[in-house]
Structures are given as structure tokens and as C-alpha cells.
Amino acid sequence: MSTVGERLKEVRKYLKIATQSELSKALKWKRTRIQDIESGKVLFMRGEEAKQIADKYGIDGWWLLTGEGAITKEQTTEDVIYVNSCMDKQKKMPLPRVVVHHLPSIANLMYYLVATDAMVPTINMGDIVIIDENSANLGDGMFVIEIEGNLTCRRLQFLPNKQTKVFQDNKTYEPITVDSDKVKILGRVVARFSIFRQ
């Protein structure tokens, strides 16, 4: 599977845009952003960047982010949903509806780009998790939470005395037990997408 930088180069080739400067002008991006993505200096493209390219050029935004599917796809607007970032609700990521068709509702989905190795080997740094805000109170499980001012993905076990055990799959980290009101639950993890790494 290709890297996001290789896929962005493929987009330029497909669109017959010869230079990074031409694409940066068309998108109103800094040329260095395109250069950094294509060179591999930046390993991930933001969801809103993929959406901008998808909207402007008809490129499959999901393919651009993950490498799954094809560069373009005959699809209707009903085939794709746009999921808000839980860190910034102005940012959106394209997501094929088929990925979440099994969920009772897609209205309350958000995405989170995992920024630590705390959930390795289950979830790697750089993976994208989809969370459901409405399924936060369904018992123990994996959640995106805010604790001590930081957003993170963790497993939670709800204890009977208004305490919550917060733990990781990476065994180099010790679990902690905190008062339940110290943990803000953004949503339960309902899907995960791994980003290809060489």
C-alpha cells in the first residue's frame, strides 16, 4: 500500500498538475505543506485537506487518507459522510458510509487521530478511531476521553464507588484509578483505521 505522499503525487499526475507550486496555488496552501507530504516528512494528511481535494477535484477523500479504494469513485453524496474531529469540530474527514452502516446512528460520530503509543498493540500512534458520542454510558470499554486537560484513547472500567480505572493496552504504562468526575468521556470507540507504515 502506498503512503499519503505517494498518493498526493498520484493525484497531481492524474490531474496533470506538473508542480507542487501549481497545486499549492490552486488549493491556497503553502507549497511547503505539499512538499512535506509528498517527501514523507509529514506522514498524515488532515481530514479537511483530503475533503478540500475531494470537493475540488472529485478525488476519493477516503482513498487519499488511507489508500483504500481507488483514486476516484463513481459515488453519490449519500455514499460518503463527513465526520467531525473531536478536537476541532470545524475539521471534517470523509468516511464511506459502508464503514459505519452497522451502527444504529451516524449522527453523533466523530474521529480522533491517536497521538500516543498507549494503546499499542491494539491501536497504533497515527491510527484514526471513530467514536460515538451517544454510546458513552454503555459500560466498560474503549473510549476517547479528556483527563487532566489531555485528549487520549484509553480503556475504562467503571467501579462501584464512583471511581474509574483508566488503563492502556501498552503494558509499559500502569493503570490508574481516579474519581469518575475527573474523566470526561467524548465517546466510545466504534471503529479503527490503521495508517500504512513502511
C-alpha positions in Angstrom: 0.0 0.0 0.0 1.2 3.5 -0.8 2.0 6.4 1.6 -0.1 9.6 1.6 2.8 11.4 -0.1 2.8 8.9 -2.9 -1.0 9.2 -3.2 -0.7 13.0 -3.4 1.8 12.7 -6.2 -0.5 10.3 -7.9 -3.3 13.0 -7.6 -1.1 15.6 -9.3 -0.2 13.2 -12.1 -3.9 12.2 -12.5 -4.9 15.9 -12.6 -2.0 16.7 -14.9 -0.7 19.3 -12.4 3.0 19.3 -13.0 4.4 21.0 -10.0 3.8 21.3 -6.3 3.6 25.1 -6.7 0.6 24.8 -9.2 -1.3 22.6 -6.7 -0.5 24.8 -3.8 -1.8 27.8 -5.6 -5.0 26.0 -6.7 -5.6 24.9 -3.1 -4.3 28.1 -1.5 -1.9 26.0 0.6 1.7 26.8 1.4 3.9 25.0 -1.2 5.9 23.6 1.7 2.9 21.7 3.0 2.6 19.8 -0.3 6.4 19.3 -0.4 6.4 17.9 3.2 3.5 15.5 2.5 5.0 14.3 -0.8 8.5 13.9 0.6 7.3 11.8 3.6 8.4 14.5 6.1 4.7 14.7 7.1 3.2 11.2 7.4 -0.5 12.2 7.6 -2.9 14.4 5.8 -5.6 16.2 7.8 -9.2 15.2 7.1 -10.1 18.7 6.0 -7.3 18.8 3.5 -8.5 15.5 1.9 -12.0 16.9 1.9 -10.8 20.0 0.1 -9.1 18.0 -2.6 -12.1 15.6 -2.9 -14.5 18.5 -3.3 -12.4 20.5 -5.8 -11.2 17.6 -8.0 -13.5 14.7 -7.4 -10.8 12.6 -5.8 -11.9 9.9 -3.3 -11.0 11.5 0.0 -11.0 8.2 1.8 -8.5 6.8 -0.7 -6.3 9.8 -0.3 -6.3 9.4 3.5 -5.9 5.6 3.8 -5.1 4.2 0.4 -8.2 2.0 0.4 -10.3 2.1 -2.7 -9.4 4.0 -5.9 -8.3 7.5 -6.7 -11.8 8.3 -8.0 -15.0 6.6 -7.4 -18.4 6.8 -9.0 -20.4 7.6 -6.0 -23.3 9.8 -4.8 -23.2 12.1 -1.9 -25.2 9.5 0.1 -22.2 7.1 -0.2 -19.9 9.4 2.0 -20.4 11.0 5.3 -18.2 13.7 6.8 -17.3 13.1 10.4 -16.2 16.0 12.7 -12.9 15.9 14.6 -13.4 15.6 18.4 -10.5 18.1 18.8 -11.9 20.7 16.4 -15.5 20.5 15.2 -14.6 22.6 12.2 -12.4 19.9 10.8 -14.1 17.0 8.9 -13.0 13.7 7.5 -14.7 11.9 4.6 -15.8 8.4 5.6 -17.5 5.8 3.4 -21.0 5.2 4.8 -20.4 1.4 4.3 -17.8 1.5 7.1 -20.3 2.5 9.7 -23.5 1.0 8.2 -23.8 -1.4 11.2 -24.2 1.4 13.7 -27.8 2.4 14.7 -27.0 6.1 14.1 -24.2 8.1 12.4 -25.4 11.5 13.6 -23.0 11.5 16.6 -19.8 10.1 15.2 -16.5 11.9 15.5 -12.9 11.0 14.7 -9.7 11.2 16.7 -6.2 10.9 15.4 -4.3 8.8 18.0 -1.3 10.7 19.2 0.4 8.3 21.7 1.5 4.7 21.9 -0.6 3.9 25.0 -2.9 1.6 23.2 -0.3 -0.4 21.2 -0.6 -3.2 20.0 -4.4 -2.7 19.5 -4.2 0.9 18.2 -1.0 2.5 16.9 0.1 6.1 17.1 -1.3 7.8 13.9 -4.3 5.5 13.6 -7.8 7.0 13.3 -10.5 6.0 15.7 -14.2 6.7 15.1 -16.2 7.4 18.3 -19.9 7.5 19.0 -20.9 10.3 21.5 -24.2 8.5 22.2 -22.7 5.2 23.4 -20.5 6.6 26.2 -22.6 5.2 29.0 -22.9 1.5 27.9 -20.5 0.0 30.4 -16.8 -0.7 30.3 -14.9 -0.4 27.0 -12.5 1.7 24.9 -13.2 5.4 24.8 -11.7 8.7 23.8 -11.5 10.8 27.0 -10.3 14.0 28.3 -8.3 13.6 31.5 -6.1 16.3 33.1 -6.7 18.5 30.1 -5.5 16.0 27.5 -7.4 14.0 24.9 -6.5 10.4 24.7 -7.8 6.9 23.8 -8.0 4.5 26.8 -9.9 1.6 28.2 -12.2 2.4 31.1 -13.6 0.2 33.8 -16.3 1.8 35.9 -16.0 0.9 39.6 -19.0 0.9 42.0 -17.7 3.7 44.3 -17.8 6.5 41.7 -14.2 5.6 40.6 -13.0 4.8 37.1 -10.0 2.6 36.3 -8.1 4.1 33.3 -5.8 1.6 31.6 -3.9 1.1 28.4 -3.1 -1.9 26.2 0.6 -1.0 26.2 1.8 -2.8 29.3 4.7 -0.3 29.8 2.1 2.1 31.3 0.5 1.5 34.7 -3.3 1.8 35.1 -4.7 4.5 37.3 -7.9 4.8 39.3 -9.5 8.3 39.5 -12.7 9.8 40.6 -15.2 9.4 37.8 -15.9 13.1 37.6 -12.2 13.7 36.6 -12.7 11.8 33.4 -14.7 13.4 30.6 -15.9 10.8 28.1 -16.2 12.1 24.5 -17.4 8.8 23.1 -16.9 5.0 22.8 -14.6 3.7 20.1 -16.7 2.0 17.4 -14.1 1.7 14.5 -10.4 2.0 14.0 -8.4 2.6 10.8 -4.7 1.9 10.6 -2.5 4.1 8.5 0.0 2.2 6.4 3.6 2.5 7.6 6.8 1.3 5.8 
